[in-house]
Amino acid sequence: MPAIRRSFPVALGAAALAALLAGCGAGGDDSGGAPPAGAPGGAPGGAAPTETVPTVDRDDALAKMVPQQIASDGVLQFGVDASYAPNEFTASDGTTIIGMDVDLGTAIAQKLGLKAQFENTQFSGIIAGVQAKRYEMAMSSFTINDERTKVVDMVSYFTAGTSIAVASGNPQNINPDDLCGLNIGVQAGTTQVEDIAARNQACQSAGKPAIQVTELQAQSDVTLALAANRIVAMLADSPVVAYAVSTTDGAVEQLGDTYDTAPYGVALPKGEGQYAEAVRSAVQALMDDGTYSTILDKWNVADGAIDTAEIRS
């Protein structure tokens, strides 16, 4: 999950820098979206999202499909990396985890008759945590790919691609198709790491200077590196870049088109009977009854909506 952002040639305004700082949480992965400007973690001076997502009714049939060892305590434990606004990030109090994935995960848990609980942790360890059953579910902007579905089951619920962000007006005339020799930031563990590695290989094959890759654990740190001119661009998921554009008072812009669009997936432990189907059916029910649309509209990420939830394993 990340997009390319470029460093600012002119000093970043105080409001814009505050927006970038506030939008950063703990750490995230493939993907991410953000609340509108001024939302918790967003730009100062705007109004936070006021939409309330209705409580979802328990579906008894689906609740019975959840394994007893997961349902017994009444809690559904999620692993998230809360640095990927607006998908998952920390609110202005510095501890409360909010975002599109959080609202959707909460609704899924309610549909299964459970209470959602979110643990903020490093992105690169979340999938392993699901495998080890430390987390009963994970929603942290995980792009579905073969590597992940070998070790966890995934249920599709959203779609996003990679975007590039640069300083407004692209004063350094960066070509999105030629990043050779530039200092580019990505978040560790995301699909953008593979993206930048492939770009680097192409640079070397063409006899051009290698890309100077700045790989950081948290997306928030990548964003801050861009704001501080320590990198000239950033690769991140399209919702994350859209968030940066909307919360920096016009200081950054997306460069070129979003590419490599792929679905996000809820990550679940394998071998848990009907659990994956229960989650898939819960997501589909939320899509069908309008709850899903309400959540995406709240966080201004409706462009990533899909119509059908599927199990990928």
TAPE-V9884 format. One record per residue. N is the residue number from 1. PSI is psi in degrees with one decimal (* if undefined). NEAR is the number of other ideal C-beta (glycine too) atoms within 10 Angstrom. Layout:
n = <N N>
psi = <PSI PSI>
near = <NEAR NEAR>
This chain:
n = <1 2 3 4 5 6 7 8 9 10 11 12 13 14 15 16 17 18 19 20 21 22 23 24 25 26 27 28 29 30 31 32 33 34 35 36 37 38 39 40 41 42 43 44 45 46 47 48 49 50 51 52 53 54 55 56 57 58 59 60 61 62 63 64 65 66 67 68 69 70 71 72 73 74 75 76 77 78 79 80 81 82 83 84 85 86 87 88 89 90 91 92 93 94 95 96 97 98 99 100 101 102 103 104 105 106 107 108 109 110 111 112 113 114 115 116 117 118 119 120 121 122 123 124 125 126 127 128 129 130 131 132 133 134 135 136 137 138 139 140 141 142 143 144 145 146 147 148 149 150 151 152 153 154 155 156 157 158 159 160 161 162 163 164 165 166 167 168 169 170 171 172 173 174 175 176 177 178 179 180 181 182 183 184 185 186 187 188 189 190 191 192 193 194 195 196 197 198 199 200 201 202 203 204 205 206 207 208 209 210 211 212 213 214 215 216 217 218 219 220 221 222 223 224 225 226 227 228 229 230 231 232 233 234 235 236 237 238 239 240 241 242 243 244 245 246 247 248 249 250 251 252 253 254 255 256 257 258 259 260 261 262 263 264 265 266 267 268 269 270 271 272 273 274 275 276 277 278 279 280 281 282 283 284 285 286 287 288 289 290 291 292 293 294 295 296 297 298 299 300 301 302 303 304 305 306 307 308 309 310 311 312 313>
psi = <56.3 170.4 162.9 129.9 154.7 150.9 157.9 127.7 -18.8 154.1 133.4 134.1 153.4 -41.5 -40.9 -42.7 -40.3 -37.1 -44.0 -42.7 -43.6 -31.1 -4.8 137.1 -130.2 -57.1 150.8 -175.8 -141.4 94.4 170.3 147.7 -177.9 160.8 166.7 163.3 134.5 -6.5 167.6 124.3 -0.8 -160.0 146.5 151.3 -15.7 175.4 138.7 156.8 129.5 -8.2 135.8 126.7 121.4 146.9 137.9 137.3 142.7 138.4 108.4 -38.6 -42.0 -37.2 -35.1 -17.9 -11.6 128.4 143.1 -36.8 -19.6 -40.0 -16.7 -34.7 -0.3 5.2 139.4 111.0 119.1 143.0 130.4 155.6 101.2 55.4 20.6 61.1 140.3 11.1 -47.3 122.6 170.7 144.0 179.8 -16.9 -7.3 -3.3 -39.2 129.1 126.7 174.2 176.3 -49.4 -34.7 -45.4 -42.4 -41.2 -39.2 -42.8 -39.0 -46.7 -43.5 -40.6 -32.2 6.3 26.1 166.3 129.5 138.4 127.6 127.6 123.7 122.2 172.6 133.7 -43.5 -15.8 1.6 -47.3 -42.8 -35.0 -36.1 -44.2 -40.6 -1.0 23.6 -36.1 136.6 -12.0 152.1 132.0 102.9 47.7 43.4 116.2 134.6 125.4 169.1 -37.2 -41.6 -40.6 -8.3 -26.6 -17.6 157.3 149.1 142.4 119.4 142.9 -3.9 165.5 140.5 161.0 -172.7 138.9 160.5 133.0 141.3 173.2 146.2 131.5 -4.5 59.4 -22.3 6.5 46.1 133.0 119.1 -19.0 -0.8 93.2 11.7 134.2 -1.8 156.7 110.2 137.6 140.5 160.1 137.8 140.7 -1.2 167.4 -21.5 -22.1 -43.0 -38.5 -49.8 -30.6 -40.9 -39.6 -38.6 -39.8 -41.0 -38.7 -47.8 -38.2 -30.0 2.6 23.0 162.9 144.4 151.6 136.1 101.6 125.7 106.2 117.8 155.8 -34.5 138.3 -33.8 -37.9 -33.9 -44.6 -42.5 -35.6 -37.3 -44.9 -31.6 8.4 21.5 -18.4 159.3 -10.0 165.5 137.6 127.9 169.2 150.7 -38.6 -33.9 -43.8 -41.7 -38.5 -45.1 -41.1 -40.6 -13.5 16.2 22.5 39.8 11.8 -26.6 161.5 159.2 139.0 117.1 -168.0 155.8 141.2 170.5 48.2 135.5 160.5 149.1 154.2 144.3 130.7 131.2 150.1 144.2 160.3 30.5 41.8 -124.3 9.2 -48.7 -39.8 -35.8 -43.3 -43.4 -45.6 -34.9 -45.0 -43.7 -38.9 -38.8 -35.4 -42.3 -31.5 0.8 -10.0 -42.6 -47.7 -39.2 -42.5 -46.5 -39.1 -38.2 -39.6 10.8 40.2 27.5 -21.0 -20.0 9.3 144.4 165.3 -24.2 129.1 135.5 150.6 129.6 121.9 *>
near = <34 37 37 32 34 27 22 22 14 11 9 21 14 10 14 22 18 17 31 24 13 23 32 24 26 21 29 38 33 30 35 39 31 31 29 18 20 18 29 19 29 25 23 15 11 15 10 14 20 7 11 8 17 12 10 18 11 14 17 8 9 20 15 13 19 23 15 8 10 20 19 9 12 10 14 24 20 28 24 31 34 32 32 39 35 31 38 34 37 23 18 14 8 9 9 14 21 26 36 31 33 23 22 25 26 22 24 27 25 22 24 26 17 22 13 20 17 25 15 19 19 18 30 15 16 27 22 13 19 26 14 10 12 16 27 25 26 30 29 34 32 29 25 21 16 7 10 18 16 9 13 23 23 27 28 19 29 27 17 31 20 28 29 29 28 26 24 18 11 17 12 14 7 20 12 16 9 13 24 17 12 21 17 27 31 29 36 19 24 33 26 33 19 13 19 23 12 10 20 18 12 14 18 13 8 9 7 14 10 13 21 15 18 19 15 21 18 21 40 27 18 34 34 19 19 31 24 13 16 15 25 25 28 32 29 35 34 28 32 39 31 25 36 30 20 23 30 29 19 11 22 28 18 19 20 14 10 18 12 14 12 18 20 32 27 30 26 24 22 14 9 18 11 14 21 22 14 26 28 24 20 25 25 18 19 23 17 11 15 11 22 25 13 16 24 20 14 21 27 20 24 13 14 23 15 15 8 9 23 15 17 17 11>
